């Protein structure tokens, strides 16, 4: 039975923790404590070392990070501290304690000029968030040989309705018009499907970078339409639009679709198609 330390008790971290119910799991959070959890600031090296000495984990899964792109564009020091130096502290501690480190990165490290990126394609981040995430990747590779870096994008139903899927569903229920970007392309996975894949990789002996993604690229507009269709709403409420017309502070890459061939060769968990995933969510609500 492994001792698993899941850094971050957010949407993804909580889902991943459930995949290790046959092991001793401890989750961390920056500001509060619940059962089987402790507080941890990954930017504090002393705090990290104390946590590792206490838990003595065999597997560490880092889901912590700040993803608020526009905020981080105005506060780069926070981006590099949390998303860059935080992973370095975890990697050093994991290596020192003989633990395996699984680090969750992002498809956003690419510039989005061509899409269908493999693990061997050279990243070219175009905003502060992505630059800080790439530094985090580099710090993990340099400081912990026994690592997995996962580049991904995900969706799912959040109990507090905080993310993309719930925002779309809420607007559809309220009959609000939605602007679906037809120039933003991605390959997202449903969160429980992704969590299972992550747990499988964590328990393996493989090391290096892995793309975990769906098989087919889709635009944000098409994604919105699929949600509407699955949940029985009028697709006419969704209007085509361009991200260029939105005044975001941070520049967004337009095509971050990933190629998952490397992961599919070793992972037994099947990738759930979008339509099937959305039906699963619908039936669970």
C-alpha positions as CSV (number, residue, x, y, z in Angstrom):
1,X,0.0,0.0,0.0
2,X,1.5,3.3,-1.1
3,X,1.4,6.6,0.7
4,X,0.1,9.1,-1.8
5,X,0.4,12.8,-1.4
6,X,-1.9,14.9,-3.6
7,X,-0.8,18.5,-3.7
8,X,-4.0,20.6,-4.1
9,X,-7.5,19.9,-3.0
10,X,-9.2,21.6,-6.0
11,X,-11.3,20.1,-8.8
12,X,-8.6,17.9,-10.3
13,X,-6.8,17.0,-7.0
14,X,-10.0,15.9,-5.3
15,X,-10.9,13.6,-8.3
16,X,-7.4,12.1,-8.4
17,X,-7.4,11.4,-4.7
18,X,-10.5,9.3,-5.2
19,X,-8.6,7.0,-7.6
20,X,-6.3,6.0,-4.8
21,X,-8.9,4.7,-2.3
22,X,-6.9,1.5,-1.7
23,X,-3.9,3.5,-0.5
24,X,-3.1,6.0,2.2
25,X,-3.9,9.4,0.7
26,X,-3.2,12.8,2.1
27,X,-4.3,15.9,0.3
28,X,-2.9,19.4,0.8
29,X,-4.5,22.8,0.6
30,X,-3.1,26.3,1.0
31,X,-5.8,27.7,3.3
32,X,-7.9,25.1,5.0
33,X,-7.8,21.6,6.4
34,X,-10.3,18.8,6.1
35,X,-10.2,15.1,6.9
36,X,-7.0,13.4,5.7
37,X,-5.5,16.7,4.6
38,X,-3.0,19.3,5.8
39,X,-2.1,22.8,4.9
40,X,0.9,23.3,2.6
41,X,2.4,26.3,0.8
42,X,4.5,24.9,-2.0
43,X,6.4,28.1,-2.4
44,X,7.8,27.7,1.2
45,X,10.7,25.3,1.0
46,X,10.7,24.7,4.7
47,X,7.0,24.0,4.7
48,X,7.4,21.5,1.9
49,X,10.2,19.6,3.6
50,X,8.2,19.4,6.8
51,X,5.3,18.0,4.9
52,X,7.4,15.3,3.2
53,X,9.1,14.3,6.5
54,X,5.7,13.9,8.1
55,X,3.9,12.0,5.3
56,X,6.8,10.1,3.8
57,X,5.0,9.7,0.5
58,X,5.9,7.1,-2.2
59,X,3.9,9.0,-4.8
60,X,3.4,12.7,-5.1
61,X,0.9,14.3,-7.5
62,X,1.1,18.0,-7.9
63,X,-2.2,19.6,-8.9
64,X,-1.4,22.9,-7.2
65,X,-1.0,26.1,-9.2
66,X,-2.6,29.4,-10.1
67,X,-4.4,29.3,-13.5
68,X,-5.9,32.8,-13.5
69,X,-4.3,34.0,-16.7
70,X,-5.3,37.6,-16.7
71,X,-4.5,38.1,-13.0
72,X,-1.1,36.5,-13.5
73,X,-0.3,38.6,-16.5
74,X,-0.5,41.6,-14.1
75,X,1.2,39.7,-11.3
76,X,4.1,37.7,-12.8
77,X,5.9,37.4,-9.5
78,X,3.1,35.2,-8.2
79,X,3.0,33.2,-11.4
80,X,6.6,32.3,-11.2
81,X,6.5,31.7,-7.5
82,X,3.5,29.3,-7.5
83,X,3.8,27.7,-10.9
84,X,7.6,27.8,-11.3
85,X,9.4,27.6,-8.0
86,X,6.7,25.6,-6.2
87,X,7.3,22.6,-8.4
88,X,11.0,22.9,-7.9
89,X,10.5,22.7,-4.1
90,X,8.4,19.6,-4.6
91,X,10.8,18.0,-7.0
92,X,13.8,18.5,-4.7
93,X,11.9,17.1,-1.7
94,X,10.5,14.1,-3.7
95,X,14.0,13.2,-5.0
96,X,15.4,13.5,-1.5
97,X,12.8,11.2,-0.1
98,X,12.8,8.7,-2.9
99,X,9.3,9.6,-4.0
100,X,7.8,9.5,-7.5
101,X,6.5,12.9,-8.7
102,X,3.6,13.4,-11.1
103,X,3.3,17.0,-12.2
104,X,0.2,18.4,-13.9
105,X,1.1,20.9,-16.6
106,X,-0.9,22.4,-19.4
107,X,-1.5,22.3,-23.2
108,X,-1.1,26.1,-22.9
109,X,2.7,26.0,-23.1
110,X,2.4,25.9,-26.9
111,X,1.9,29.0,-29.0
112,X,-1.1,27.5,-30.8
113,X,0.1,28.3,-34.2
114,X,-0.3,24.8,-35.6
115,X,-1.9,22.4,-33.1
116,X,-1.7,18.6,-32.8
117,X,1.4,18.9,-30.6
118,X,3.4,15.9,-29.6
119,X,5.6,15.5,-26.5
120,X,8.6,16.2,-28.7
121,X,7.4,19.5,-30.1
122,X,9.1,22.6,-28.7
123,X,7.0,24.7,-26.3
124,X,6.6,28.4,-27.0
125,X,4.5,30.0,-24.3
126,X,2.8,33.3,-25.2
127,X,1.6,34.5,-21.8
128,X,2.9,34.7,-18.2
129,X,0.9,31.8,-17.0
130,X,2.2,29.5,-19.7
131,X,5.8,30.7,-19.2
132,X,5.6,30.0,-15.5
133,X,4.1,26.5,-16.1
134,X,7.0,25.7,-18.5
135,X,9.5,26.8,-15.9
136,X,7.7,24.4,-13.5
137,X,8.2,21.6,-16.0
138,X,11.9,22.3,-16.3
139,X,12.3,22.5,-12.6
140,X,10.7,19.1,-12.2
141,X,12.9,17.5,-14.9
142,X,16.1,18.9,-13.4
143,X,15.4,18.0,-9.8
144,X,13.5,14.7,-9.8
145,X,14.5,12.0,-12.3
146,X,11.6,9.8,-11.2
147,X,8.9,12.1,-12.7
148,X,5.9,12.2,-14.9
149,X,4.9,15.5,-16.5
150,X,1.3,15.6,-17.8
151,X,0.1,18.1,-20.4
152,X,-3.6,18.2,-20.6
153,X,-6.9,20.1,-20.7
154,X,-10.1,18.9,-18.9
155,X,-13.7,19.6,-18.2
156,X,-16.4,18.2,-16.0
157,X,-19.2,19.1,-13.5
158,X,-17.9,21.0,-10.5
159,X,-20.1,21.0,-7.4
160,X,-19.7,24.8,-7.1
161,X,-20.1,25.4,-10.8
162,X,-16.7,27.1,-11.2
163,X,-15.5,25.9,-14.6
164,X,-16.2,25.9,-18.3
165,X,-18.7,23.1,-18.5
166,X,-20.8,24.5,-15.7
167,X,-20.7,28.0,-17.0
168,X,-22.0,26.8,-20.4
169,X,-24.7,24.7,-18.7
170,X,-25.8,27.5,-16.4
171,X,-26.2,29.9,-19.3
172,X,-28.2,27.4,-21.3
173,X,-30.5,26.8,-18.4
174,X,-31.0,30.6,-18.0
175,X,-31.5,31.0,-21.7
176,X,-28.5,33.4,-21.9
177,X,-26.7,33.8,-25.2
178,X,-23.3,32.1,-25.3
179,X,-20.4,33.2,-27.5
180,X,-18.5,30.0,-28.6
181,X,-15.1,30.7,-29.9
182,X,-14.7,29.0,-33.3
183,X,-11.0,29.9,-33.5
184,X,-10.0,28.2,-30.2
185,X,-9.3,24.5,-30.7
186,X,-8.5,22.0,-27.9
187,X,-8.6,18.3,-27.0
188,X,-10.1,18.1,-23.5
189,X,-10.8,15.0,-21.4
190,X,-13.6,14.5,-18.9
191,X,-12.1,14.9,-15.5
192,X,-12.8,11.4,-14.1
193,X,-11.4,9.8,-17.3
194,X,-8.3,12.0,-16.9
195,X,-7.9,11.2,-13.2
196,X,-8.0,7.5,-13.9
197,X,-5.3,7.8,-16.5
198,X,-3.2,9.9,-14.1
199,X,-3.5,7.3,-11.4
200,X,-2.5,4.6,-13.9
201,X,0.6,6.5,-15.0
202,X,1.5,7.3,-11.4
203,X,1.5,3.6,-10.5
204,X,3.7,2.7,-13.5
205,X,7.5,2.8,-14.0
206,X,7.3,5.2,-16.9
207,X,9.0,8.6,-16.8
208,X,8.9,11.7,-18.9
209,X,6.3,13.9,-20.6
210,X,2.9,12.5,-21.6
211,X,0.0,14.2,-23.4
212,X,-3.3,13.1,-22.0
213,X,-6.0,14.3,-24.3
214,X,-9.1,13.3,-26.3
215,X,-8.7,11.8,-29.7
216,X,-10.4,14.5,-31.8
217,X,-9.7,18.3,-31.7
218,X,-12.8,20.4,-31.2
219,X,-13.5,24.2,-31.2
220,X,-15.0,25.8,-28.1
221,X,-18.0,26.6,-30.3
222,X,-18.5,23.0,-31.2
223,X,-18.0,22.0,-27.5
224,X,-20.8,24.4,-26.5
225,X,-23.1,23.0,-29.2
226,X,-22.4,19.4,-28.0
227,X,-23.3,20.4,-24.4
228,X,-26.5,22.0,-25.6
229,X,-27.5,19.0,-27.7
230,X,-26.8,16.5,-25.0
231,X,-28.8,18.4,-22.4
232,X,-31.7,19.2,-24.7
233,X,-31.2,22.9,-25.1
234,X,-31.5,25.1,-28.2
235,X,-28.2,25.3,-30.1
236,X,-29.4,28.7,-31.5
237,X,-28.5,30.2,-28.1
238,X,-24.8,29.7,-29.0
239,X,-23.3,32.3,-31.3
240,X,-20.0,31.9,-33.2
241,X,-17.3,34.3,-32.1
242,X,-13.6,35.0,-32.1
243,X,-11.4,35.3,-29.0
244,X,-9.8,38.3,-30.8
245,X,-13.0,40.2,-30.0
246,X,-12.6,39.6,-26.2
247,X,-10.4,42.0,-24.3
248,X,-8.4,39.5,-22.3
249,X,-5.3,40.8,-20.6
250,X,-3.3,37.7,-21.4
251,X,-2.9,36.5,-24.9
252,X,-4.4,33.0,-25.5
253,X,-3.0,30.4,-27.9
254,X,-5.6,29.4,-30.5
255,X,-4.9,25.8,-31.2
256,X,-3.5,23.7,-28.3
257,X,-4.7,20.3,-29.5
258,X,-2.5,17.5,-28.4
259,X,-1.5,14.1,-30.0
260,X,-1.9,11.3,-27.4
261,X,-0.3,8.4,-29.3
262,X,2.5,8.0,-26.8
263,X,0.2,7.6,-23.8
264,X,-2.3,5.4,-25.6
265,X,0.5,2.8,-26.2
266,X,0.9,2.2,-22.5
267,X,-2.3,3.2,-20.8
268,X,-5.0,0.6,-20.4
269,X,-7.8,3.1,-19.6
270,X,-9.8,3.9,-22.7
271,X,-10.4,7.5,-23.8
272,X,-14.0,8.4,-23.4
273,X,-15.4,10.3,-26.5
274,X,-17.0,13.7,-25.8
275,X,-20.6,12.6,-26.5
276,X,-20.3,9.6,-24.1
277,X,-18.7,11.8,-21.4
278,X,-21.4,14.4,-21.6
279,X,-24.1,11.7,-21.4
280,X,-22.3,10.4,-18.3
281,X,-22.4,13.8,-16.7
282,X,-26.0,14.3,-17.7
283,X,-27.1,11.0,-16.1
284,X,-25.2,11.9,-12.9
285,X,-27.0,15.2,-12.4
